[in-house]
Amino acid sequence: MKAARLVVLTVALAAGGVAALLAGRSHKPSAPSPAKAQTVDILVAKTDIPLGQALSAQDVKWQSWPVSAASGNFIRRSDRPRALETLTGSLARSSFVAGEPIRDAKIVDAKGSGFMAAILPSGMRAISTQISAETGAGGFILPNDHVDVILTRRDKDADKGVNGGQTSETILSNVRVLAIDQTIQEKNGQKVVVGKTATLELSQPQAESLALARQLGTLSLALRSMADASQDKPQATDALDSLNGRRSSVNVVRFGVSTTSSVK
């Protein structure tokens, strides 16, 4: 009887051990909870901010941002806790959309100056020239577009053929349009601005060239494609030398055919 009990007890213990072993194998450890992402407060636009608008405390706010996605150009609360106050009155050099981080490169402290003077890069000048629908690409030139400036004039030394001695040459290449009349940005989805004046961003020598060219003939603006404007750096032909007859050669356009003419 005792032997039978021992056998039963042994079988029961063995079965319990096997069950415990199987239970241990089937048990999977719980996955660790994901670590909380670190965040930092950065300054963002609270609402859409158009080009040229002065910032106020109602236009911007602090917002949590993942540290891994926070660029070094962003304004952090830990670095500049009084940014809301110090940036009040600064002008937007380009537009912001709601939620976009504020960056110093896109705002400027006017320090009492007008907007145009504030947004001009150092060493550059803003100079205007008259345009029309015919000389301004039919009104399709908008602020921030890039254009070539073409001078058409009567060349006394040119061949008096069917063109009557009229010549054309590009005196400025790939220059930025700052404004059309007093419009500095596209408004209300307007795609065409037929203005009377175009304000261009030029260096001092380029501005002098343009002022001289206005007295010599008709100026036209040729709109450049976005691809060309982004690939090429702003350039200018040696227009002063050309207009004064000191350039060795100029590009002359006669009835759509580009040729090279020597100038002595």
Summary of the structure (lengths in Angstrom):
residues: 264
radius of gyration: 35.0
end to end distance: 133.9
largest distance: 138.0
contacts: 693
relative contact order: 0.12
helix: 25%
strand: 32%
